[in-house]
Every structure is written in C-alpha cells, then in structure tokens.
Amino acid sequence: MNIALLVATVDRKESVARLLNSLGQQTFRNFTVYIGDQNSSPILQDIIDYFRSQINIIHCPISRQGLSAVRNILLEKALSHKKYDWIAFPDDDCWYEPDTLKNLSLFSRRYPQISGILCAQRDENGIFRYSKPKDINRFNAFFASETYVQFYRVAAISCIGNFDVQLGPGTGLPYGCGEDTDYVLRALKSGIKIVRESSIVVCHPKPRIQDNKYIKKWQRYGYGRIYLLRKHKFPKWFIIANIFYPLAKALTEGSTSWNYRKNMFLGRWYGLWKCTTYIEENPAMNQYNSLQRLIDKLYPLHVSARDEILLKCVFSNNVNQPMLDDCLEKCDIEVMGGAKCLLLSYLMHEHPELKFSSYSGPRIRGLINFWRFRNLKTLSHFSKIGKALNANRIPMLLFKGGAMKLLRPELSRSMGDVDILIPQDRIDEAVRLCANLGFLYDRADSKHAIGFHTPTEDAVDIHYALYEPGTDLRTLHDRLFSRAASRKAFGVDVLLPCHEDLFFLVLANFTKNLREHTSLKGLYLALCDCHFLLRDKPDFRWEIVREDAKNSDKELEVRFAAEFMNRIVPETIPLEKLGIPISTSMEAFCNQVIFDEDIFLQRQKECQAIRVVELKNHPWREGIRIGKFLILKQIRKHPWFVKQYLLFIERRMKNAH
C-alpha cells in the first residue's frame, strides 16, 4: 500500500517542521509528501532538505492561488504517478501520531469496501475529538469533517474530482471555508462509502476563538457555510438551523466563545442574502468541472502510456542517461512516428552528453536529415512567392511552423506548408501574383486563407484573416503587425511576431487542431514551441497574450489549450501568470467540443465519403444520412440545443445499460 499526503502551505515554517517531524516518526513508511509551497521566498528549503533523508518529499513551489487550487495542482501531480492507493490532505499546522498511517493501512486491509475515512482528532492539550455516528450522511457530514481528517482511496478521488476553487482560504472570494465538507458531500453523492474511524488520529491545534483579529475570518466561514448549503440544495429548515446554530452553541459554551459564535452567526446571516446572488451569477465551479471533464475525455485519445514516458523524458528538468535508456527501451521509435520522434531530436540537440543507442541514434539522425531536405522544397516555394510579394511591397507576417523554424533554424520540424498573414485589402493582388507564378489555388476552400500549391504538394497558405469570419480581427491584426520585427527568412523579407504573439497563436492553433482533427501530429511540437518561447524570453509579457485572446475572442480556446498542455506536461504554462479566467461560457464551449468529437465530425466524415454513384443507387438511405448531418449542423449553431442533445444521448445510453 502506498499513500500520498498533499500539503498546501504558506507563511508557516515551524508548523511545517512539526508536521514533517511527525511523519518522520511514522511506523508505516510507504508514503510520499507533496508540499505545495506558496511562499514567495524559499523559507522552507532548509527544513525540506533536512527531512528528505527521513521521508520521501516532493517539493512543489506554487504561486499563491488559494488553498483549493493548490490542492488541485497537488492532486494532479499525485494522480499522474499512478502508484498510490490512498490520498490524504494534512493541514500545514497539523501533525500525525506515530501509528496514524499504520492504522490506516490496517483499516484498509480489514475493510476493502470502504473508500473514505474521517479520522479522529486530538489537540495540543491531548483532548480527543471524535464525532458519532460512525456512518456519514449528508446531514452529519458537517461535524468534524475538516480536510486534514479525510482519507480516500485513489479510485474514490477519481470519482469526486477536484476541490471547489471558490471555497476555502486565499481565493479572494468571501467564502473562507467549506471546501472540506463540500468534498465529503460530493463523495457521498458519488456513492462512496465514508465512515468515521477512531483508531486513526490526526492532531491539530485548537481554533483561536478569543483573538479579535480573526473576526473577518470567522465571518467568511459563515459565508462559506451558506454557499455550501445552497450549492448542495439543502432544505430550508436545515439552512435556518445552520444560521442560528452558533447562537445556540454560544449559550452552552459561555462568554469565552461569544465573539467567535456571534461573528459566525453574522457571516451566515449576511451570506443568506449575498451568497444566493453570487451562486446564481457565477457558477464558476460548473465551468471548471466541465473543462476538466473535457480534458479527461480527450487526454487518453491523444496521449498514450508510451507517449507519457517519452514526454516525461523530453521535458524533464533533470534528464539523465538512465531516463533516456528507459524511454528508448519502452518506446519503439519505428512505431511512434516521425512527429513524435522529432522530440527526441530536440533532446539530442539540447543534451549532447546523452548517448543514443546504435538502433535509435542513426534513425533519429536520419529523420532529421529527411525533414531538412523535405522542407527545402516547401521553403523554395515560399521563397518564390515571398520575393514576389516583397517586390510589390506587400507586408507579410510569418507565423506557425515557419516562424518557429526561423527562431530555431538548427532544429528540424515537419512543415507541410508555410503560413503568412497579409493585409486583407492586398489579398486580390497577392492571388494574382501567385497565379502568375504558376501556383494553383481554390479560393472557395476557406473564408480566411488561400492555400497555394503545385499539382503534387502544398506551398504557402496566405491568410488575410487569422480565423474564420465572426469576430472583428482588425485590432488583433494591427497589434500583431505593430509588434513584429523585420527579419530575413529563407531569402525573403518578413515580419516576425514577438514571442508573446507567437505564444498566443500556438495556443489558439493547438485548440483548433484538437477540435477539428487537423495537424494532430503537431500537438507535441506545440508543447515544445511554448516551452521554448517562455524559456527564450525571461521578461515575457503575459498581458500581451491576454490582450490577443480578448481581441480575437479566443479566451476560452487559450485557457483550454493551457489546461490541456499542463495535463500532458505539468507546469508547462503557469496559469496564474496567463491570467485568463474560466468564464461562464466554458461549459457551452466544452459541450460544443464533445458534440463535435462524438457526433458531428463522425457524421461529417461519413457524408464526405458518400460517392455520387452511392447517392444515385441508394437515394433514400444516403439522403437520410445527409439529412441527419444537416440537422446536426443546425443544432451545432445553438449552445442550448447542443446541451440538450448531449443530455438526450446520455440518458439513452444509461437506459440501454
């Protein structure tokens, strides 16, 4: 049995030392401590270094995001290792008794049918706290259910999901608690069996209920409770009982707790009115959960177990020879394909000290040479078109793979064509120039770009708008051109976007390719591009990325791409610096992607494959197929109909089972 302990901490040093000291004394040793360190300075480094010799610690420096958000990051890291059986969430000021984890191990073997535990508590004075009854339901879950007493099997965590990022300390919202009980309630809703167990004990200091500097904090606790009750749709009588409970409790405890209980009451009373409005207007948790469900769905479709081994090796900050050897042993480069093997060529370039085997080394070098010569033809077409545009003083902005090739000429990459952006009022002139050079094109294929090609291969995509019509992109285009730098690229004078603009374009294109099933082989190259752009410019200006996303109405796409990339390679993109929130439109966006993935794109491919002779021989059958597709095409335009259609499909599948 293996246990992961996830600790979020900020502004505490002695308490963390006490916790790690108690973990160093555990009689059960098969556990790992993840420390989500939100301190701006390395105040915990000496403590962590000291205890690393006693216990397995994974130190995760994280910017301040709120307790729930940090726990979600740690959860993702722990679950990605796929080796733990139980997960717990110790507070940074709690500590374990020497046999806490041993008793958890014994309990786990004795009761395999139980997936959740609320353990007993003991304070610094040795006073024992344990609530009854043993079995937990949604009404008694509010008593002694702090997060630090919760233990869950990993299978249960997968059902519950992440913590509600609107609840808990540090969110910037008025709901200063409730993330703990919310997690228990969601576990119960998922059908998980939770019990109290007195043999497992976690120690925690008594709350400071006589210090008036915590008045605002106590009131935020009250806000959080009302938010929680409304979120889980508790009956009105239970909400009213919760509001007046602190006053009733104060009568039994005496004057020592009056100030604490009074402010808890006030927080719940005010929250009764204010929380209602907030929940109705800001269902942020639903949006966040929709995003995570979408990523959960798409991730296994695009990232295999072997891919994970490859990515871990390529993007590791401490890659070494054993790691590379293990990767090459488990990942057959002949099976992976050229696009993924290019990642190993990047590793070969950046770490010349690594030794590739006699099997993999020549093949990777051969792949590098193949793409180097393969791209020569594409670049020669671009040079021919580009020089004609230069001669007529048509400015061109180089982006996508061509721009990254210019920034990193020493690295190979697969380039089917070269993408450029020109002013919209010059597109007719550009078309005539390219046609006169003998290039073929079909202007009806796209409403924002024209692809020029020879009879056998693609050459250049000339964009007069970055995306399909629907959004006014003039401001975005103007900013891209104004921030771009003049460069010489493959014998042509071009404008190269700044790193921030390229970063935005990579993220937006990543989502587009994922949604439309175009250029899926380039998804991992997008990870490399983002990694390089952030590393190559230490003074990266995130406000430009946010501005581009807003001007193009691509904020949802950019946030999705960042979250998905972080799922593939953790911490690729710092979300707190990206600063693009999850808006109320995220759920509709996710529904649209699922609708396309599961239904629309499949129907579209079926209809595109219909031949004229089939339509002639079977008009009724093929006509029905085309009719269904046209109906789906209309449904796709309306988010409400998309949501209802998905719900209908879900209900039908449940009834079928």
NUDRENTOR-269658 format. One record per residue (C-alpha): residue in one letter; x, y, z. Coordinates in steps of 0.1 Angstrom, whole numbers, plus 5000, padded with zeros to 4 digits. Layout:
<sites>
a	X	Y	Z .
...
</sites>
This chain:
<sites>
m	5000	5000	5000 .
n	5012	5035	4991 .
i	5000	5068	5004 .
a	5002	5103	4991 .
l	5000	5132	5016 .
l	4992	5166	4999 .
v	5002	5196	5020 .
a	4994	5232	5009 .
t	5013	5258	5029 .
v	5020	5295	5030 .
d	5037	5317	5057 .
r	5043	5289	5081 .
k	5077	5273	5089 .
e	5077	5259	5124 .
s	5043	5242	5119 .
v	5056	5225	5087 .
a	5087	5214	5105 .
r	5065	5198	5132 .
l	5044	5180	5106 .
l	5074	5166	5088 .
n	5089	5156	5121 .
s	5058	5136	5130 .
l	5058	5120	5095 .
g	5095	5110	5100 .
q	5084	5091	5131 .
q	5057	5070	5113 .
t	5059	5033	5119 .
f	5044	5029	5083 .
r	5070	5041	5058 .
n	5055	5037	5024 .
f	5043	5072	5017 .
t	5052	5104	4998 .
v	5047	5140	5010 .
y	5038	5166	4983 .
i	5044	5201	4996 .
g	5026	5229	4977 .
d	5048	5258	4988 .
q	5032	5292	4981 .
n	5059	5312	4999 .
s	5075	5339	4978 .
s	5109	5332	4993 .
p	5125	5298	5000 .
i	5118	5298	5037 .
l	5110	5260	5038 .
q	5141	5249	5018 .
d	5163	5241	5048 .
i	5135	5222	5065 .
i	5127	5202	5034 .
d	5164	5194	5028 .
y	5168	5182	5065 .
f	5138	5159	5064 .
r	5145	5145	5029 .
s	5168	5119	5044 .
q	5140	5106	5065 .
i	5109	5107	5043 .
n	5101	5110	5006 .
i	5093	5146	4998 .
i	5083	5162	4965 .
h	5087	5200	4968 .
c	5063	5219	4945 .
p	5068	5257	4946 .
i	5035	5273	4935 .
s	5023	5309	4933 .
r	4995	5320	4957 .
q	4963	5307	4942 .
g	4941	5297	4972 .
l	4941	5265	4992 .
s	4917	5246	4969 .
a	4935	5255	4937 .
v	4969	5244	4952 .
r	4954	5211	4964 .
n	4941	5205	4929 .
i	4976	5210	4915 .
l	4990	5186	4940 .
l	4962	5161	4933 .
e	4970	5162	4896 .
k	5007	5156	4903 .
a	5000	5127	4927 .
l	4974	5110	4904 .
s	4998	5113	4874 .
h	5022	5089	4891 .
k	4996	5062	4893 .
k	5012	5044	4922 .
y	4992	5055	4952 .
d	4963	5036	4969 .
w	4953	5063	4994 .
i	4954	5101	4994 .
a	4952	5125	5024 .
f	4953	5163	5028 .
p	4972	5172	5060 .
d	4970	5209	5070 .
d	5004	5226	5073 .
d	4998	5231	5111 .
c	4986	5196	5119 .
w	5007	5166	5129 .
y	5003	5128	5129 .
e	5007	5104	5157 .
p	5034	5077	5151 .
d	5009	5050	5142 .
t	4984	5071	5122 .
l	4994	5057	5088 .
k	5000	5022	5102 .
n	4964	5022	5115 .
l	4952	5035	5081 .
s	4970	5005	5064 .
l	4954	4980	5088 .
f	4920	4996	5083 .
s	4924	4995	5045 .
r	4931	4957	5046 .
r	4903	4950	5070 .
y	4876	4970	5052 .
p	4883	4969	5015 .
q	4847	4980	5007 .
i	4852	5014	5024 .
s	4868	5041	5003 .
g	4866	5072	5026 .
i	4875	5078	5062 .
l	4870	5107	5086 .
c	4895	5100	5114 .
a	4896	5112	5150 .
q	4913	5144	5162 .
r	4935	5154	5191 .
d	4946	5189	5201 .
e	4978	5202	5216 .
n	4964	5196	5251 .
g	4957	5159	5243 .
i	4919	5164	5242 .
f	4904	5138	5220 .
r	4876	5147	5195 .
y	4856	5121	5177 .
s	4820	5125	5164 .
k	4793	5099	5161 .
p	4776	5082	5144 .
k	4801	5061	5125 .
d	4784	5062	5091 .
i	4785	5095	5073 .
n	4755	5110	5055 .
r	4749	5145	5041 .
f	4734	5159	5073 .
n	4761	5147	5098 .
a	4790	5154	5074 .
f	4792	5189	5088 .
f	4806	5177	5121 .
a	4844	5172	5125 .
s	4850	5167	5088 .
e	4879	5190	5082 .
t	4901	5182	5052 .
y	4930	5171	5074 .
v	4909	5142	5088 .
q	4899	5129	5054 .
f	4915	5099	5038 .
y	4903	5085	5004 .
r	4912	5056	4981 .
v	4925	5068	4948 .
a	4896	5053	4930 .
a	4873	5074	4951 .
i	4893	5106	4943 .
s	4888	5099	4906 .
c	4850	5099	4912 .
i	4850	5130	4934 .
g	4873	5152	4912 .
n	4890	5184	4922 .
f	4882	5208	4951 .
d	4859	5237	4945 .
v	4882	5266	4938 .
q	4856	5291	4950 .
l	4858	5277	4985 .
g	4885	5279	5011 .
p	4911	5304	5022 .
g	4931	5325	4997 .
t	4906	5326	4968 .
g	4899	5363	4970 .
l	4862	5354	4974 .
p	4842	5358	5007 .
y	4839	5320	5012 .
g	4867	5313	5037 .
c	4857	5276	5044 .
g	4836	5248	5032 .
e	4859	5231	5008 .
d	4863	5203	5033 .
t	4827	5195	5038 .
d	4820	5201	5001 .
y	4845	5173	4993 .
v	4827	5149	5017 .
l	4793	5158	5003 .
r	4804	5152	4967 .
a	4820	5119	4977 .
l	4786	5108	4992 .
k	4768	5120	4961 .
s	4792	5098	4940 .
g	4781	5068	4960 .
i	4813	5065	4981 .
k	4811	5048	5014 .
i	4826	5071	5042 .
v	4829	5062	5079 .
r	4845	5076	5110 .
e	4874	5057	5125 .
s	4887	5064	5160 .
s	4919	5043	5157 .
i	4933	5067	5131 .
v	4942	5100	5148 .
v	4954	5134	5134 .
c	4964	5162	5158 .
h	4956	5198	5152 .
p	4957	5230	5174 .
k	4925	5243	5189 .
p	4909	5272	5170 .
r	4918	5306	5183 .
i	4883	5318	5192 .
q	4892	5346	5216 .
d	4915	5366	5193 .
n	4895	5395	5178 .
k	4919	5399	5148 .
y	4902	5369	5133 .
i	4867	5385	5132 .
k	4866	5389	5094 .
k	4879	5353	5090 .
w	4851	5340	5112 .
q	4825	5358	5091 .
r	4840	5344	5059 .
y	4835	5310	5075 .
g	4798	5318	5078 .
y	4796	5329	5041 .
g	4813	5297	5031 .
r	4787	5276	5050 .
i	4757	5292	5033 .
y	4774	5289	4999 .
l	4778	5252	5006 .
l	4743	5247	5018 .
r	4728	5264	4987 .
k	4753	5246	4963 .
h	4741	5212	4976 .
k	4704	5222	4977 .
f	4698	5215	5014 .
p	4662	5221	5026 .
k	4653	5255	5041 .
w	4648	5241	5076 .
f	4684	5229	5076 .
i	4697	5262	5063 .
i	4678	5281	5090 .
a	4691	5257	5117 .
n	4727	5263	5105 .
i	4722	5301	5107 .
f	4711	5300	5143 .
y	4733	5271	5154 .
p	4762	5294	5165 .
l	4740	5313	5189 .
a	4726	5281	5204 .
k	4762	5268	5208 .
a	4773	5301	5225 .
l	4747	5295	5252 .
t	4763	5262	5262 .
e	4799	5274	5259 .
g	4796	5306	5279 .
s	4812	5340	5273 .
t	4846	5328	5262 .
s	4833	5318	5228 .
w	4806	5346	5224 .
n	4826	5368	5200 .
y	4835	5338	5178 .
r	4800	5324	5177 .
k	4784	5358	5171 .
n	4805	5366	5140 .
m	4799	5331	5127 .
f	4762	5338	5130 .
l	4766	5372	5113 .
g	4786	5356	5085 .
r	4758	5331	5079 .
w	4731	5356	5082 .
y	4747	5380	5057 .
g	4756	5351	5035 .
l	4720	5340	5033 .
w	4713	5370	5011 .
k	4746	5376	4994 .
c	4755	5340	4985 .
t	4723	5335	4967 .
t	4731	5362	4941 .
y	4767	5351	4938 .
i	4759	5314	4931 .
e	4733	5323	4905 .
e	4755	5348	4887 .
n	4788	5330	4890 .
p	4786	5292	4885 .
a	4824	5290	4882 .
m	4827	5256	4896 .
n	4804	5241	4870 .
q	4825	5258	4843 .
y	4857	5244	4858 .
n	4844	5209	4862 .
s	4832	5210	4826 .
l	4867	5219	4815 .
q	4882	5191	4835 .
r	4857	5165	4822 .
l	4865	5175	4787 .
i	4902	5172	4793 .
d	4897	5138	4810 .
k	4878	5127	4778 .
l	4903	5139	4753 .
y	4936	5131	4771 .
p	4935	5093	4765 .
l	4926	5098	4729 .
h	4958	5118	4722 .
v	4983	5107	4748 .
s	4992	5070	4752 .
a	5011	5054	4780 .
r	5042	5053	4758 .
d	5037	5090	4750 .
e	5038	5098	4787 .
i	5071	5081	4790 .
l	5085	5100	4760 .
l	5072	5133	4772 .
k	5085	5128	4807 .
c	5120	5122	4793 .
v	5119	5151	4768 .
f	5105	5177	4792 .
s	5123	5167	4823 .
n	5144	5194	4840 .
n	5168	5167	4851 .
v	5170	5143	4823 .
n	5198	5117	4826 .
q	5211	5087	4808 .
p	5191	5061	4827 .
m	5159	5080	4820 .
l	5167	5081	4783 .
d	5176	5045	4782 .
d	5143	5036	4799 .
c	5124	5057	4774 .
l	5141	5042	4743 .
e	5135	5007	4757 .
k	5098	5012	4762 .
c	5091	5034	4732 .
d	5098	5020	4698 .
i	5107	5049	4676 .
e	5096	5030	4645 .
v	5061	5028	4659 .
m	5059	5063	4674 .
g	5061	5081	4640 .
g	5081	5109	4627 .
a	5064	5138	4646 .
k	5070	5123	4680 .
c	5105	5111	4672 .
l	5114	5147	4664 .
l	5110	5154	4701 .
l	5140	5131	4707 .
s	5160	5150	4681 .
y	5153	5181	4702 .
l	5166	5162	4732 .
m	5196	5151	4713 .
h	5204	5187	4704 .
e	5199	5202	4738 .
h	5217	5174	4757 .
p	5247	5163	4736 .
e	5261	5145	4766 .
l	5233	5118	4763 .
k	5242	5086	4744 .
f	5216	5072	4720 .
s	5218	5035	4711 .
s	5231	5022	4679 .
y	5195	5014	4669 .
s	5178	5047	4678 .
g	5207	5072	4671 .
p	5211	5066	4634 .
r	5173	5066	4629 .
i	5168	5099	4646 .
r	5196	5115	4627 .
g	5181	5101	4595 .
l	5148	5116	4604 .
i	5165	5150	4610 .
n	5181	5148	4575 .
f	5148	5137	4560 .
w	5129	5167	4572 .
r	5157	5190	4565 .
f	5157	5180	4528 .
r	5119	5176	4527 .
n	5114	5212	4538 .
l	5138	5225	4512 .
k	5111	5222	4485 .
t	5085	5239	4507 .
l	5109	5267	4516 .
s	5118	5272	4479 .
h	5081	5276	4471 .
f	5078	5301	4499 .
s	5109	5320	4487 .
k	5095	5323	4452 .
i	5061	5337	4464 .
g	5077	5358	4492 .
k	5101	5376	4468 .
a	5071	5384	4445 .
l	5053	5399	4475 .
n	5084	5418	4485 .
a	5087	5432	4450 .
n	5052	5446	4453 .
r	5057	5458	4488 .
i	5030	5436	4503 .
p	5039	5431	4540 .
m	5038	5396	4553 .
l	5037	5382	4589 .
l	5053	5348	4592 .
f	5038	5326	4619 .
k	5031	5289	4629 .
g	5059	5265	4619 .
g	5077	5289	4596 .
a	5082	5314	4624 .
m	5094	5287	4648 .
k	5118	5274	4622 .
l	5132	5309	4618 .
l	5137	5312	4656 .
r	5153	5277	4658 .
p	5169	5270	4624 .
e	5192	5243	4639 .
l	5162	5221	4647 .
s	5142	5201	4622 .
r	5104	5201	4621 .
s	5077	5188	4598 .
m	5064	5217	4575 .
g	5036	5208	4551 .
d	5035	5245	4540 .
v	5044	5280	4552 .
d	5018	5303	4567 .
i	5018	5340	4563 .
l	4994	5368	4571 .
i	4990	5398	4548 .
p	4966	5429	4550 .
q	4931	5420	4539 .
d	4930	5447	4512 .
r	4960	5432	4494 .
i	4947	5397	4491 .
d	4934	5400	4455 .
e	4968	5414	4444 .
a	4986	5385	4461 .
v	4964	5360	4444 .
r	4972	5374	4410 .
l	5009	5374	4417 .
c	5009	5337	4429 .
a	4987	5326	4400 .
n	5012	5343	4376 .
l	5040	5323	4392 .
g	5021	5291	4382 .
f	5007	5281	4416 .
l	4973	5266	4419 .
y	4946	5275	4445 .
d	4910	5271	4454 .
r	4895	5302	4469 .
a	4863	5285	4480 .
d	4880	5262	4505 .
s	4884	5288	4532 .
k	4870	5322	4542 .
h	4901	5334	4559 .
a	4930	5320	4539 .
i	4940	5308	4505 .
g	4962	5277	4500 .
f	4986	5278	4471 .
h	5001	5246	4459 .
t	5016	5227	4430 .
p	5000	5197	4414 .
t	5018	5174	4439 .
e	5024	5194	4471 .
d	5013	5223	4493 .
a	5034	5255	4492 .
v	5021	5286	4511 .
d	4989	5295	4530 .
i	4983	5332	4526 .
h	4959	5344	4554 .
y	4940	5376	4551 .
a	4924	5369	4585 .
l	4937	5346	4612 .
y	4903	5329	4619 .
e	4870	5323	4602 .
p	4846	5353	4600 .
g	4825	5361	4630 .
t	4849	5383	4650 .
d	4863	5417	4641 .
l	4900	5409	4640 .
r	4913	5443	4628 .
t	4926	5453	4662 .
l	4944	5419	4666 .
h	4960	5422	4631 .
d	4971	5457	4637 .
r	4988	5448	4670 .
l	5005	5418	4655 .
f	5020	5438	4627 .
s	5030	5467	4650 .
r	5049	5445	4675 .
a	5065	5424	4648 .
a	5102	5427	4639 .
s	5117	5428	4604 .
r	5137	5397	4596 .
k	5152	5379	4567 .
a	5137	5344	4564 .
f	5147	5320	4537 .
g	5158	5348	4514 .
v	5126	5368	4520 .
d	5119	5400	4540 .
v	5092	5391	4566 .
l	5078	5404	4598 .
l	5083	5380	4628 .
p	5058	5383	4656 .
c	5071	5389	4691 .
h	5073	5359	4714 .
e	5041	5367	4732 .
d	5021	5369	4700 .
l	5036	5337	4688 .
f	5027	5321	4721 .
f	4991	5331	4717 .
l	4990	5318	4682 .
v	5004	5285	4692 .
l	4978	5280	4719 .
a	4949	5291	4697 .
n	4961	5268	4669 .
f	4966	5240	4694 .
t	4929	5241	4703 .
k	4918	5245	4667 .
n	4938	5214	4656 .
l	4924	5194	4685 .
r	4888	5204	4678 .
e	4889	5199	4640 .
h	4912	5169	4639 .
t	4937	5188	4618 .
s	4975	5185	4622 .
l	4972	5163	4653 .
k	5007	5151	4648 .
g	5019	5187	4656 .
l	5003	5188	4691 .
y	5036	5178	4708 .
l	5056	5203	4687 .
a	5032	5229	4701 .
l	5044	5219	4736 .
c	5080	5223	4725 .
d	5072	5257	4710 .
c	5056	5270	4742 .
h	5084	5257	4763 .
f	5110	5274	4741 .
l	5091	5308	4738 .
l	5088	5310	4776 .
r	5124	5300	4782 .
d	5138	5322	4755 .
k	5123	5354	4769 .
p	5128	5358	4807 .
d	5108	5391	4806 .
f	5078	5375	4790 .
r	5048	5399	4789 .
w	5017	5379	4797 .
e	4995	5409	4793 .
i	5001	5407	4755 .
v	4988	5371	4754 .
r	4957	5382	4774 .
e	4952	5412	4750 .
d	4954	5389	4719 .
a	4930	5364	4734 .
k	4905	5392	4741 .
n	4909	5409	4707 .
s	4903	5376	4689 .
d	4876	5363	4712 .
k	4897	5333	4718 .
e	4900	5334	4756 .
l	4882	5300	4760 .
e	4904	5284	4735 .
v	4936	5297	4751 .
r	4926	5287	4786 .
f	4916	5252	4773 .
a	4949	5248	4755 .
a	4969	5259	4786 .
e	4950	5234	4808 .
f	4954	5206	4783 .
m	4991	5212	4779 .
n	4995	5212	4816 .
r	4978	5179	4818 .
i	5002	5165	4792 .
v	5033	5181	4808 .
p	5026	5196	4842 .
e	5036	5232	4848 .
t	5043	5239	4811 .
i	5022	5271	4813 .
p	5018	5290	4847 .
l	4980	5296	4847 .
e	4983	5323	4874 .
k	5006	5343	4850 .
l	4984	5336	4820 .
g	4956	5352	4839 .
i	4927	5342	4817 .
p	4898	5331	4840 .
i	4873	5304	4833 .
s	4843	5323	4821 .
t	4806	5314	4822 .
s	4808	5303	4786 .
m	4832	5275	4793 .
e	4805	5249	4798 .
a	4790	5257	4764 .
f	4824	5256	4748 .
c	4831	5222	4763 .
n	4797	5208	4752 .
q	4805	5221	4717 .
v	4838	5202	4716 .
i	4822	5170	4729 .
f	4794	5173	4704 .
d	4819	5177	4676 .
e	4842	5149	4689 .
d	4815	5123	4695 .
i	4788	5132	4669 .
f	4793	5159	4644 .
l	4828	5152	4630 .
q	4819	5115	4625 .
r	4787	5124	4606 .
q	4807	5149	4586 .
k	4833	5123	4575 .
e	4805	5098	4566 .
c	4788	5124	4544 .
q	4821	5135	4528 .
a	4828	5098	4519 .
i	4795	5094	4501 .
r	4801	5090	4463 .
v	4777	5102	4436 .
v	4771	5066	4425 .
e	4760	5056	4460 .
l	4737	5085	4462 .
k	4722	5075	4428 .
n	4718	5038	4437 .
h	4706	5043	4473 .
p	4690	5078	4474 .
w	4667	5071	4504 .
r	4695	5056	4526 .
e	4721	5082	4517 .
g	4695	5110	4517 .
i	4686	5102	4553 .
r	4723	5102	4563 .
i	4728	5136	4547 .
g	4696	5149	4563 .
k	4707	5139	4598 .
f	4740	5156	4592 .
l	4723	5189	4581 .
i	4701	5188	4612 .
l	4732	5183	4634 .
k	4748	5212	4616 .
q	4719	5234	4626 .
i	4719	5221	4662 .
r	4756	5229	4664 .
k	4749	5266	4660 .
h	4729	5269	4692 .
p	4746	5260	4726 .
w	4713	5253	4744 .
f	4703	5227	4717 .
v	4738	5212	4719 .
k	4735	5207	4756 .
q	4700	5192	4754 .
y	4712	5168	4726 .
l	4741	5156	4747 .
l	4718	5151	4777 .
f	4694	5131	4755 .
i	4723	5109	4742 .
e	4735	5104	4778 .
r	4700	5094	4791 .
r	4696	5070	4761 .
m	4729	5053	4769 .
k	4720	5049	4806 .
n	4687	5033	4796 .
a	4704	5010	4772 .
h	4726	4997	4800 .
</sites>
